[in-house]
């Protein structure tokens, strides 16, 4: 059994450049099934698109012996954790395609999804493939509940991702809504299930 002290959680702003690149690579791998259809199949291109797009104080990572193995991006009532640059989109994909991409994808990524100042939104959570099933996602969510000031957390999970949905239910998230996004549905991912975690309730039960 691995020692718990081998793991630590830090903000992206506390990492060196190599670790930031590791974090973005894990993000790309975790959400590649979406971005390969919506943006590009070229992972190198995707990394260039996102490498400087994250707010480094809104992304938390789990490290194992100095290597990034988990990624948690949090939004709130006034900002999402990622903001694409229109100029970067144009530079990487061309003036016209880049502008269209920024409008379509950027619109979804930048949209505010929670509206109370005490609410947090889990934009992204994913784990290195080699660390699946080791409780990394659970560590990250519990860290957010224990150390940040949000009273609740909301997230969206795809209806076809039954494994993730079961994990969130195990952690105390409950379904509150179902969103039908045409782009998500056309991609074959099903609907977006909205789930919410009441931090005080979970702490009381534990």
N, C-alpha and C positions, 0 to 999 in steps of 0.2 A: 504493500500500500504506500502511495506517495504521501510525503509529509505536506500538510497544509501550508507550512511556512514557505514552501517552494513557490507558491503562487502569490502574486501581489497585483493590485489594481491601481492604475494611474490614469491621469488625463493625457490626452494626446499631446498637450502642450508641455508635458514633462518628459517627453521621449526625445531621443536623438533622431537624426534623419533616417537612419537605417531602420529603426523601429517604426517610424511613421510609414515608411514604405512597406514594411511587413503588415502593418495594420490595414493599409489601403488594399494590399494584395488579398488579405483575408476577406475584406469587404467585397471586393470584386468577385472572388471565388464563391462567396456565399450568396450573392445576388446575380450571378452570371446568367442564370436561367431566365431572368427578366431582361437584363441589359443586352444580351446577345441578340434578342429579338427587337428590342426597342431602340437600341443605339448602334452596337457593333459587335461582331464576333471576335474582334481583335482585342485581347486582354491588355496588351501593351498600350493600345490607344485608349482603352477605358481607364487605365491607371493614370495616364497623362491628363485625362479629363477630370478625374476626381482628386488627384494628389494634393492640390491646393484649394479644394472646394469646401473642405470641412472646417467648421469652427472648432479649433483645437481645445477649447474649454468646454465643449458640449459632447465630446467623444471620450469614452472611458474604455480602457483596454485591460485585459487580464494578461499578465506576463508569467511565463514559467521559465525560471532560470534566465531571465533577461530577454526571452523571446516572446513576441506577441502571439497569443493563442486564442484570444477572444476579443470581440468588438461590440461595443454598445454605443449607439448614437442617440442622444436625447434631444427632443425639442420641447418647447413650452408655448405659452399663450401669445408670445410675440415673435418667436423665431424658430426656424427649423435648424437642424445641426449641419445642413449642407446647403450651399448656394452656388449653383453653377455660374460661371462667368460667360457672358455672351461672346466676349472677345476670344476666349479660349475655345469655345464651340466653333466659332468661325475659323480660327486658325487650324484646328484639327480636322474639321470636316468640310471646309470651304465656306465661302461667304453665304451662299443661299441655303445649303443644307444645314449649316451651322445655326443660322438664324431660325430655321424651322424647328430644328432639334431643341434649341433653347426655349422656344415658345411652347412646344408640346411637353417635353420632359421636364424642363425647368418649372413649368406651371404646376405640375404635380408635386415636385420635390419641395417647392417653396411654399405651398399652400398651408396656412395655419389650420391645425386640426383640433386643438383644444383652446378653450377660451377663458378659463379661470386662472388667475395667477398662481394658485396652489396646485395646478395640474401639470404633470409631466407627460410627455408623449414619447414612447419608445419608437424612434424612427427606424432603427436598424439594430438587430442583434444576430450575431453569427459567430461560429467557432471554427478554428482550424480543423481541417478534415481529420488530422491525426489525433485530435483531442475530443472527438465526438463521444458522447456518453460519459464524460468525466466530470460533469457538473459545472462546466465553465459558464454556460448561460445562467444557470441558477446563481452562481457566485456573483455575477455581474448585476443581476436584478436585485438580489438581496443587499448588495453593496449600495445600490441606488436608494433602496428603501431605508437603509440604516443610516446613511450619511448625508443625504440631500434633504431639502426642506419640503419637497412636494408631498401632498397628502394623498394623492392618487396618481396612478399611471394608466394611460390608455395605449393600446397598440392595435394594429390591424394584422390579422393572420389570414392567409389564403385558405379557402375552405378545403382545398385538396391537400394541404399540408397538415394532415391529421396528427403526425408525430409532434409537431410544434404546438398544435392546439392542446393536445393532452398535457404537454409540459406546462403550459400557461395555466391550465385548469388546476393542475397539481400545486402550482405556486399560489393559487387563490384568485386568479383572474376569472371573471364571469362575462359571458356574452351579453352585450347591450344593444347591438344593432348589426345589420347586414347591409353592406354597400355594394351596389352593382356598377362597377367601373367598366365601360365598354372596351377599353384597351386591355385591361386585365382579362376580361372574359374572352376576347378575341385571341389572346395569347394561350388560351386553354388552361388558365390557372384557377378558374372558378370565381367565386365571389370573395369580397373582402369582409371577413368577420371582425367586428369591432369588439374588443374585450377590455375590461377595466379592473384594476386592482385597487382596493381600499387599503392603504398602508396601515392605518390604525387597527383595522379589523384583523388583518393578518398578524400583526404583532401581538394582539390580544390573544388570538387563537394559539399562537406559538409560545 
